[in-house]
Amino acid sequence: LADFDLFVIGGGSGGVACARRAASHGARVGIAESSRVGGTCVIRGCVPKKQMHYGAHFAEYFRLAGSYGWDVGTPERAFERLLENRNREISRLNGIYIRMLESAGVRLFEGHARLRPERDGEDFRVEVAGETATAARVLVAVGGRPHVPDGLLGSELAVTSDEVLEEVYPLPERLLVIGAGYIGVELASILHAFGSETTLMLRGEYPLRGFDQELRECLTAELEHGGLAIRRGIVPLAIRKEGNALTVETSGGPLQADKVILATGRRPAPNTEGLGLDAHGVKRDPMGAVCVDLQYRSSTPGIFAVGDASNHAAASLDGEGFDLTPIAIAEGRALAEGLFNDNPVEVCYTTTPTAVFGLPQASTVGLSEERARTLGHDITVYRTRFRPLLYTLAGAERRTMMKLVVERGTDRVLGCHMVGDDAGEIIQGFAVALTAGATKADFDRTVALHPTAAEEFVTMYQPAPA
Ligand SMILES: Cc1cc2nc3c(=O)[nH]c(=O)nc-3n(C[C@H](O)[C@H](O)[C@H](O)COP(=O)(O)OP(=O)(O)OC[C@H]3O[C@@H](n4cnc5c(N)ncnc54)[C@H](O)[C@@H]3O)c2cc1C
């Protein structure tokens, strides 16, 4: 008999969720974590990022305070205090995660795990911190790492989201963020709000490739209106240090900064390489993601993968955009249900909501207008742009944009998009409506909740001019 029914490699969102659920159904589970239990989301992703986003948000409230009857004087920044408090909270959460595994009866191995090439009969052998354990099944849940562009000279002078979200450092006077994905937008927004003179550098015209084009345009306009500089259509060539400052040579000329953040995507490859998967014939895609089917089975029976380390069954799904915590958790739980509770669960990928915690926020669920058209849907678009109530007293020029993509024949709402305050909180609710298959008529007969920004989603009666 193997030591474990399931051995999970990686104690992040997907691995922990699967381990706990499997153990709750009586499976004997081991889990290995080479860094800190909690994984990217808890230690160096969503959670520390959101705490810093909250911190950054105060800047706007201080600006509005006077109009709302509060004289706050000139607020003084204590940026490093936020980072220290953030880290204390992350350590607390790390402890909670470890205790959750313990109370579920999951055995935690601290260290880097790898599969040994030889098997013990049918069982796999996993080596971690000088110990070898045998397991009937192995789950690869090792996540991904920031990608540093090949051949970028001096890239070691830049930092990635890992350092920005884990370390304590002074607020840089001048910041350059390279990369147009959601992580670049978020980190640029946050440090800019605290007072760094910030430039976001993009290869294309707009950040957030794959999101609805109007959302991208509206967010870009709002970011620029807030004073964030956006340099479009350029790529970095080299980074050099001159005294305490950094110069980034780009295809559009040099840019100076005190801190450079590389937010140029994430890849599973650094984590899935050297795991011993090749010796077992486990297929990976060009990014290094383990190829799985809709039951999270790899090409090798007994080896599974979930979360960012997998391709989320991209061959049968539209694979992009699923490297998110709730997806990793849902996949981990679905796998445990299928393996140990005879309860096949399907993860609903089509209405995965997602938010970009910039200032302002952008959030979306379902299909963008462009994607809906590419897929051949005959659609009507509804759109509204307005200045939210919060900003009117102060006369601040802030704009919120909301948009619905509706299929003409069925009246189904295929996509909901928003740029504006609390967009993430609002879109989560509408994600339920889209998952339930709501039609535009359902939106129209829903009574508005007044006065909110969210009510605009149920009061858009006129289609946008084509
Ligand atoms: C800056 C940032 C912000 C983000 N913000 C959001 C957000 O707002 N919302 C959202 O939904 N998602 C967000 N994400 C994405 C989210 O963090 C990931 O999708 C999620 O953590 C994936 O979970 P996972 O279990 O697949 O991998 P991870 O959480 O990355 O966990 C993998 C774990 O495996 C460990 N590991 C790797 N190799 C080994 C080995 N050989 N042996 C033992 N352990 C190993 C790693 O140390 C890690 O702890 C963000 C990510 C980043 C980087």
The ligand as an SDF file (V2000), in Angstrom:
LIG
                    3D

 53 58  0  0  0  0  0  0  0  0999 V2000
    0.6480   39.8700   -8.5420 C   0  0  0  0  0  0  0  0  0  0  0  0
   -0.4700   38.8830   -8.6930 C   0  0  0  0  0  0  0  0  0  0  0  0
   -1.7600   39.2810   -8.4610 C   0  0  0  0  0  0  0  0  0  0  0  0
   -2.8040   38.3810   -8.6170 C   0  0  0  0  0  0  0  0  0  0  0  0
   -4.0630   38.8170   -8.3770 N   0  0  0  0  0  0  0  0  0  0  0  0
   -5.0960   37.9690   -8.5270 C   0  0  0  0  0  0  0  0  0  0  0  0
   -6.4170   38.3880   -8.2430 C   0  0  0  0  0  0  0  0  0  0  0  0
   -6.6520   39.5510   -7.8880 O   0  0  0  0  0  0  0  0  0  0  0  0
   -7.4130   37.4860   -8.3540 N   0  0  0  0  0  0  0  0  0  0  0  0
   -7.1820   36.2000   -8.7450 C   0  0  0  0  0  0  0  0  0  0  0  0
   -8.1240   35.4150   -8.8200 O   0  0  0  0  0  0  0  0  0  0  0  0
   -5.9330   35.7670   -9.0290 N   0  0  0  0  0  0  0  0  0  0  0  0
   -4.8950   36.6300   -8.9330 C   0  0  0  0  0  0  0  0  0  0  0  0
   -3.6210   36.1890   -9.1910 N   0  0  0  0  0  0  0  0  0  0  0  0
   -3.4270   34.8140   -9.7120 C   0  0  0  0  0  0  0  0  0  0  0  0
   -3.4440   33.7980   -8.5790 C   0  0  0  0  0  0  0  0  0  0  0  0
   -2.5240   34.1740   -7.5990 O   0  0  0  0  0  0  0  0  0  0  0  0
   -3.1030   32.4320   -9.1480 C   0  0  0  0  0  0  0  0  0  0  0  0
   -3.9530   32.1510  -10.2240 O   0  0  0  0  0  0  0  0  0  0  0  0
   -3.2560   31.3330   -8.0920 C   0  0  0  0  0  0  0  0  0  0  0  0
   -2.4240   31.5650   -7.0010 O   0  0  0  0  0  0  0  0  0  0  0  0
   -2.9380   29.9730   -8.7250 C   0  0  0  0  0  0  0  0  0  0  0  0
   -2.9670   28.9770   -7.7540 O   0  0  0  0  0  0  0  0  0  0  0  0
   -2.1230   27.6360   -7.9480 P   0  0  0  0  0  0  0  0  0  0  0  0
   -2.4870   26.7650   -6.8270 O   0  0  0  0  0  0  0  0  0  0  0  0
   -2.2680   27.1480   -9.3350 O   0  0  0  0  0  0  0  0  0  0  0  0
   -0.6010   28.1000   -7.8390 O   0  0  0  0  0  0  0  0  0  0  0  0
    0.1520   28.9130   -6.7130 P   0  0  0  0  0  0  0  0  0  0  0  0
   -0.7680   29.6730   -5.8550 O   0  0  0  0  0  0  0  0  0  0  0  0
    1.2250   29.6560   -7.4310 O   0  0  0  0  0  0  0  0  0  0  0  0
    0.7960   27.7920   -5.7900 O   0  0  0  0  0  0  0  0  0  0  0  0
    1.8350   26.9670   -6.2380 C   0  0  0  0  0  0  0  0  0  0  0  0
    2.7020   26.6220   -5.0470 C   0  0  0  0  0  0  0  0  0  0  0  0
    3.5760   25.5620   -5.4050 O   0  0  0  0  0  0  0  0  0  0  0  0
    4.8150   25.7640   -4.7720 C   0  0  0  0  0  0  0  0  0  0  0  0
    5.8020   24.9600   -5.5060 N   0  0  0  0  0  0  0  0  0  0  0  0
    6.2800   25.1700   -6.7520 C   0  0  0  0  0  0  0  0  0  0  0  0
    7.1150   24.1690   -7.0990 N   0  0  0  0  0  0  0  0  0  0  0  0
    7.1600   23.3150   -6.0500 C   0  0  0  0  0  0  0  0  0  0  0  0
    7.8390   22.0900   -5.7950 C   0  0  0  0  0  0  0  0  0  0  0  0
    8.6000   21.5090   -6.7230 N   0  0  0  0  0  0  0  0  0  0  0  0
    7.6830   21.4950   -4.5930 N   0  0  0  0  0  0  0  0  0  0  0  0
    6.8830   22.0510   -3.6410 C   0  0  0  0  0  0  0  0  0  0  0  0
    6.2110   23.2040   -3.8370 N   0  0  0  0  0  0  0  0  0  0  0  0
    6.3350   23.8190   -5.0190 C   0  0  0  0  0  0  0  0  0  0  0  0
    5.0190   27.2520   -4.8710 C   0  0  0  0  0  0  0  0  0  0  0  0
    5.9350   27.7060   -3.8960 O   0  0  0  0  0  0  0  0  0  0  0  0
    3.6030   27.7630   -4.6130 C   0  0  0  0  0  0  0  0  0  0  0  0
    3.3770   28.0320   -3.2590 O   0  0  0  0  0  0  0  0  0  0  0  0
   -2.5380   37.0560   -9.0170 C   0  0  0  0  0  0  0  0  0  0  0  0
   -1.2320   36.6420   -9.2530 C   0  0  0  0  0  0  0  0  0  0  0  0
   -0.2040   37.5430   -9.0890 C   0  0  0  0  0  0  0  0  0  0  0  0
    1.1970   37.0910   -9.3480 C   0  0  0  0  0  0  0  0  0  0  0  0
  1  2  1  0
  2  3  1  0
  2 52  2  0
  3  4  2  0
  4  5  1  0
  4 50  1  0
  5  6  2  0
  6  7  1  0
  6 13  1  0
  7  8  2  0
  7  9  1  0
  9 10  1  0
 10 11  2  0
 10 12  1  0
 12 13  2  0
 13 14  1  0
 14 15  1  0
 14 50  1  0
 15 16  1  0
 16 17  1  0
 16 18  1  0
 18 19  1  0
 18 20  1  0
 20 21  1  0
 20 22  1  0
 22 23  1  0
 23 24  1  0
 24 25  2  0
 24 26  1  0
 24 27  1  0
 27 28  1  0
 28 29  2  0
 28 30  1  0
 28 31  1  0
 31 32  1  0
 32 33  1  0
 33 34  1  0
 33 48  1  0
 34 35  1  0
 35 36  1  0
 35 46  1  0
 36 37  1  0
 36 45  1  0
 37 38  2  0
 38 39  1  0
 39 40  1  0
 39 45  2  0
 40 41  1  0
 40 42  2  0
 42 43  1  0
 43 44  2  0
 44 45  1  0
 46 47  1  0
 46 48  1  0
 48 49  1  0
 50 51  2  0
 51 52  1  0
 52 53  1  0
M  END
$$$$
